[in-house]
């Protein structure tokens, strides 16, 4: 995976993305955005660049808090000025998930909850097996090979009504059939700079009016976040912002933001859970499209300029 990752190509995997980050770190970044697909698709590196801000988009599909100790441990040596940790507010009220563990995450789990660390030991050791270690890389190579013979994606892109105007240089374009979008498909543009752009227009949200009460912060999750993600960055004089991501599936969340800010030490907490997007700016129930991405990135830049990010 390291050999196949270059300055302009990466796999959707935290090890590959870290290598891509290292190869593109010719100067100290003003900000690094760490998160899941909601970071990968929602943050425009080019819009920040147009505002004289150097950033890196460290969004990876499926990633969560449990993946970030590895990213933090490896990023510290590159001394970005600020790291933005993007999470859903509900993550702070839920248990840590066990997935894609590296040695960094195992250490963090052991320092947080020894019983949970012991439970996670079998899958951690299993993934050390030579085939399983490289299975994801093998999968992507096979998938890329077969996609060369699949004209369906190209035909769909030609016939879709979606206006595709990417703000970054594409290295891979694919489509996903989605019944939830007006045109029935979503076009995904993967870019050389680490971004990925979604082109689709969502139908009205299905969870509109649903209420969710978030009452008690999860002690282990807060401890994991504080001790193994926030504090290592602070000790290396790197500013930290915890950004609570927009939720736009129609769910109404109820929680005490003050209790969250009191529980998290040393980091700036920005709550954008209720940030509004129109339906034309949504790609699906949890992602924004190219229009929403532009709006969101510009808003974050204004926050930064006002020292609020």
N, C-alpha and C positions, 0 to 999 in steps of 0.2 A: 504493500500500500504506500509506503514511504517512497519507493522508487517511482511509482506511477503518479504520485502527487507532484505537481510542478507549480511554478508561479501563476499559471493560468488554468490549472485543472485540479480538482479535488473530488473526493468521495464524500457522501453525506454521513460522515463518521467523525467523532471527535479527535481521533488520532490523525487522520488525514487532514482535517481542518486545521489542526495545530501546526502541522508541517506547512500547509499553505500560508498560514499566518506568519510563520517564521521566515518563509521565503519572500514575503511581501512586507517585511518590517524594516525597510531601508531607513526609516526615521521614526522617532518616538511618536506614537499615536496620541492625539488629543483624547480620544475615547475609544474604548472597545465595548461593543454591545454583546453580551453573552445571553443566550436564550435558546428557545426551541424554534420550530418552524415559524412561529409568530414573530420572532425576531428576524429570521432569515428572509421572510417575504415582506416584512413591514418596514425595514430600514433601508433607505437608499444611500449608499456610499457616495454616489455622484452628487446628490443634492447637498450633502454635507461638504463635499469637496468644493462645490460651487460657492459655498459660504466660507471658504478658507479654513475648513476644519478637516483634519486628517483622522479618519476612523477606520475600524475594522468590524465587519459584521460576522460575529462568531455564533450565528444561529445555526442549529442543527435539528432537523426533524426528529421528534420524539424525545429530545433531551429535556431534562428537568434538574431540579436542585441536586439530585443524587449524582449527576454527572459533573458538577462544577468544580470539585476539589482537584481533579486532574487538570482542568483548564487553568485554574488559578495557580497551581504548583508550577506549571510550565510557562505561564505568561509572566510571572514575576520578574524573570530575568530580562524581559524586554521593556520594563518600566513604562507602561502607558500612563498618561497623566490621570486618567479616570476610567474606572470600569463600571458599566451599567449592567446590573443583574436584573434581567427581565423575568418576572414570574406572575402567575395568577394569584390573586389574593387568597383564593381558596387553598392554594398549596400550603400556606402557613398553618392551616387548620387540619391538615391530613398527615398520615404517616409517611415516612420516607419509603420510597419504592426501591426495590432491589433489581437493578438492571444494568447491563454493560459495565460491570465493575472493573476498574483498574486497581493497581496497588494503592493509589491515592485515595480512592473511595473506600477501600477496605480499612485503611488506617483511620479515615474519618468515621466510619461506622463503628469501629472498635472504640474510638474515643468518645462516641456518643452513647452507644448501647451495646454492651458486650454480647448480650444474648442475640440481638439482631445480627451482629457480626458473625457469630457462630452459625446462625441459620443461613447466612449468605455465603458461607465458606464453600459448600459443595459446588454451586454454580460458578463461583470464582475459580476454583481449581479445574473444573471441567473445561472452562474457556481457555485454560492454558494449553490444552491439547493442540498439537500443531495444526490439525485440519480445521478445528473450530476457530483457532486464532485467525486463520486466513480465509475462512468460508465467506465472509462478507465481501472481501476483495474479489474472490473467485466469482461470486454471484454477479457482481457489477460488471465484470469483464465479459461473462457469458451473456448477460442481458444486453450490454452495448453491442456485442457481436450480432445478435439476432435482430436488434432494432435497425441495423443497416438494411435489412431486407423487408422491413415493415413500412409500406408506403401509406398506411392508414393515418398515421400521425400527420404526415405532410399534407394529405388530402383534406383532413379535418381542419388544419390551420388555414388552408386556402379557402375553404368554404364557410368558415365561421364568420359571424357578424362582429366578433370582438375586435376592437381597435387595438392592435399590437404595436405599441410605441415604447420600446424598452429604453431605459436610461443607462444601460450598461452593455458591454460587449458579450454576446451570447456564445457559450461553448456547447450548449445542448438545449434543444427545444423538444418538448414532448407534450402530449395531451392526455387528460384524464377524463373519462366519461363520468359526468355527475348529473344526476337527475335534478339536483337542487339548484342548478343554474339555469338561467333563462334560455341559453343556447345549448344546454345539454352537455357542454364540455368545458374543461378548464385547460388553458394553455399555460405551461410552465416554462419560463426562460431561465436557465442556469447560466451564471455570468462568471467571467474570468476573475473579477475582483472579490468574489466570495458571496455575492448577493444571489438572490433568486426572486424572480418577479412572477406574480400570478395575474393572468388575464381571464377574467370571467365576471359575470354579473349575477348576483344571487337573487333568488326569489325571496319573498317576505319571510321573516324569521319565524320558526316553528315554536319556540319556547316563550313567545311573548306573554307576559303576565305571570310567569312562573316565579315563585318566591323561594329564596334559599337563605336560611338563618345560619350565620357563622358565629358560634358562641365562644368556644374555648380554643386558644392557640395551642398547637401541638408542641409540647415541651422538647421532644427529641428533634423535631424539624427546626425549631428556633436555635437549639444548641448546635446542630449540624451547620446551619447557615452562618451562625455567629463565629464559631470556633475554627471552621475549616474552609470558609469562603471569604467572609468579611475580614476577620482579624489578620490572616496572612497578608492580605493586600495592604491593610492599614500599617502593619509593621514595616512594610517596604515603601512607605510614603506614597501610596497610590490611593487616590480618593475613590470612594465607593458610593454608588447610588443604587438603591433598591427601587425598581420601577414596577409598580403594580399595573399590569397590562389591561387595556380596554377589553371589556366583555360586551359583545353585541349580538348575542344569540336570543336576546329578549328576556333573559333571566334577570330578576331583580335581587341583588345581593344585599344583605343587611349585616353589618359588622361595625366594630368600634375601631376606627382608624387610629385613635389616640393610644389605645392599648398596643397596637402594632408598633407605633413609633416609640413607645416606651420600652418595648421588649427588644428592639433592635438597637444596638449600641454602636456609635461611631460612623454610621452610614446615613446618608440623606434618603428619606423615604418619600417617593412621589406617587401619589395615588391617581392613576388615570383610568381606573376601572369604569367610570361613567362617561369617558370621552365618546362623543357622538360621531357616527358615520351615517351617511345616507345609504339606502339599499344599493344605489348605483356604485358605491365605493366598496362593496363587499364582494368577496370571491366565493365564500361559503359561510357556514355558521360560525367559524372561528378565525377566518383569515380575511384580510382586506386585499383588494386588487391594486393595480397600478395607480388608479386614481386615489384610493384611500392611502396608499403608501406615500404618495407625494404630499398629501395633506398632513399625514402623521409626522413625516420626517421634518417638514417645515415647522410644525408646531414644536417639536423637540429642539430644533435649532433656536427658536425664540426663547424657550425655557433656558437653554444654555446661555444665550446672550444676556438674559436677565439674572444669571447666577442662581437659577431655580432647579437646575438639573444636576 
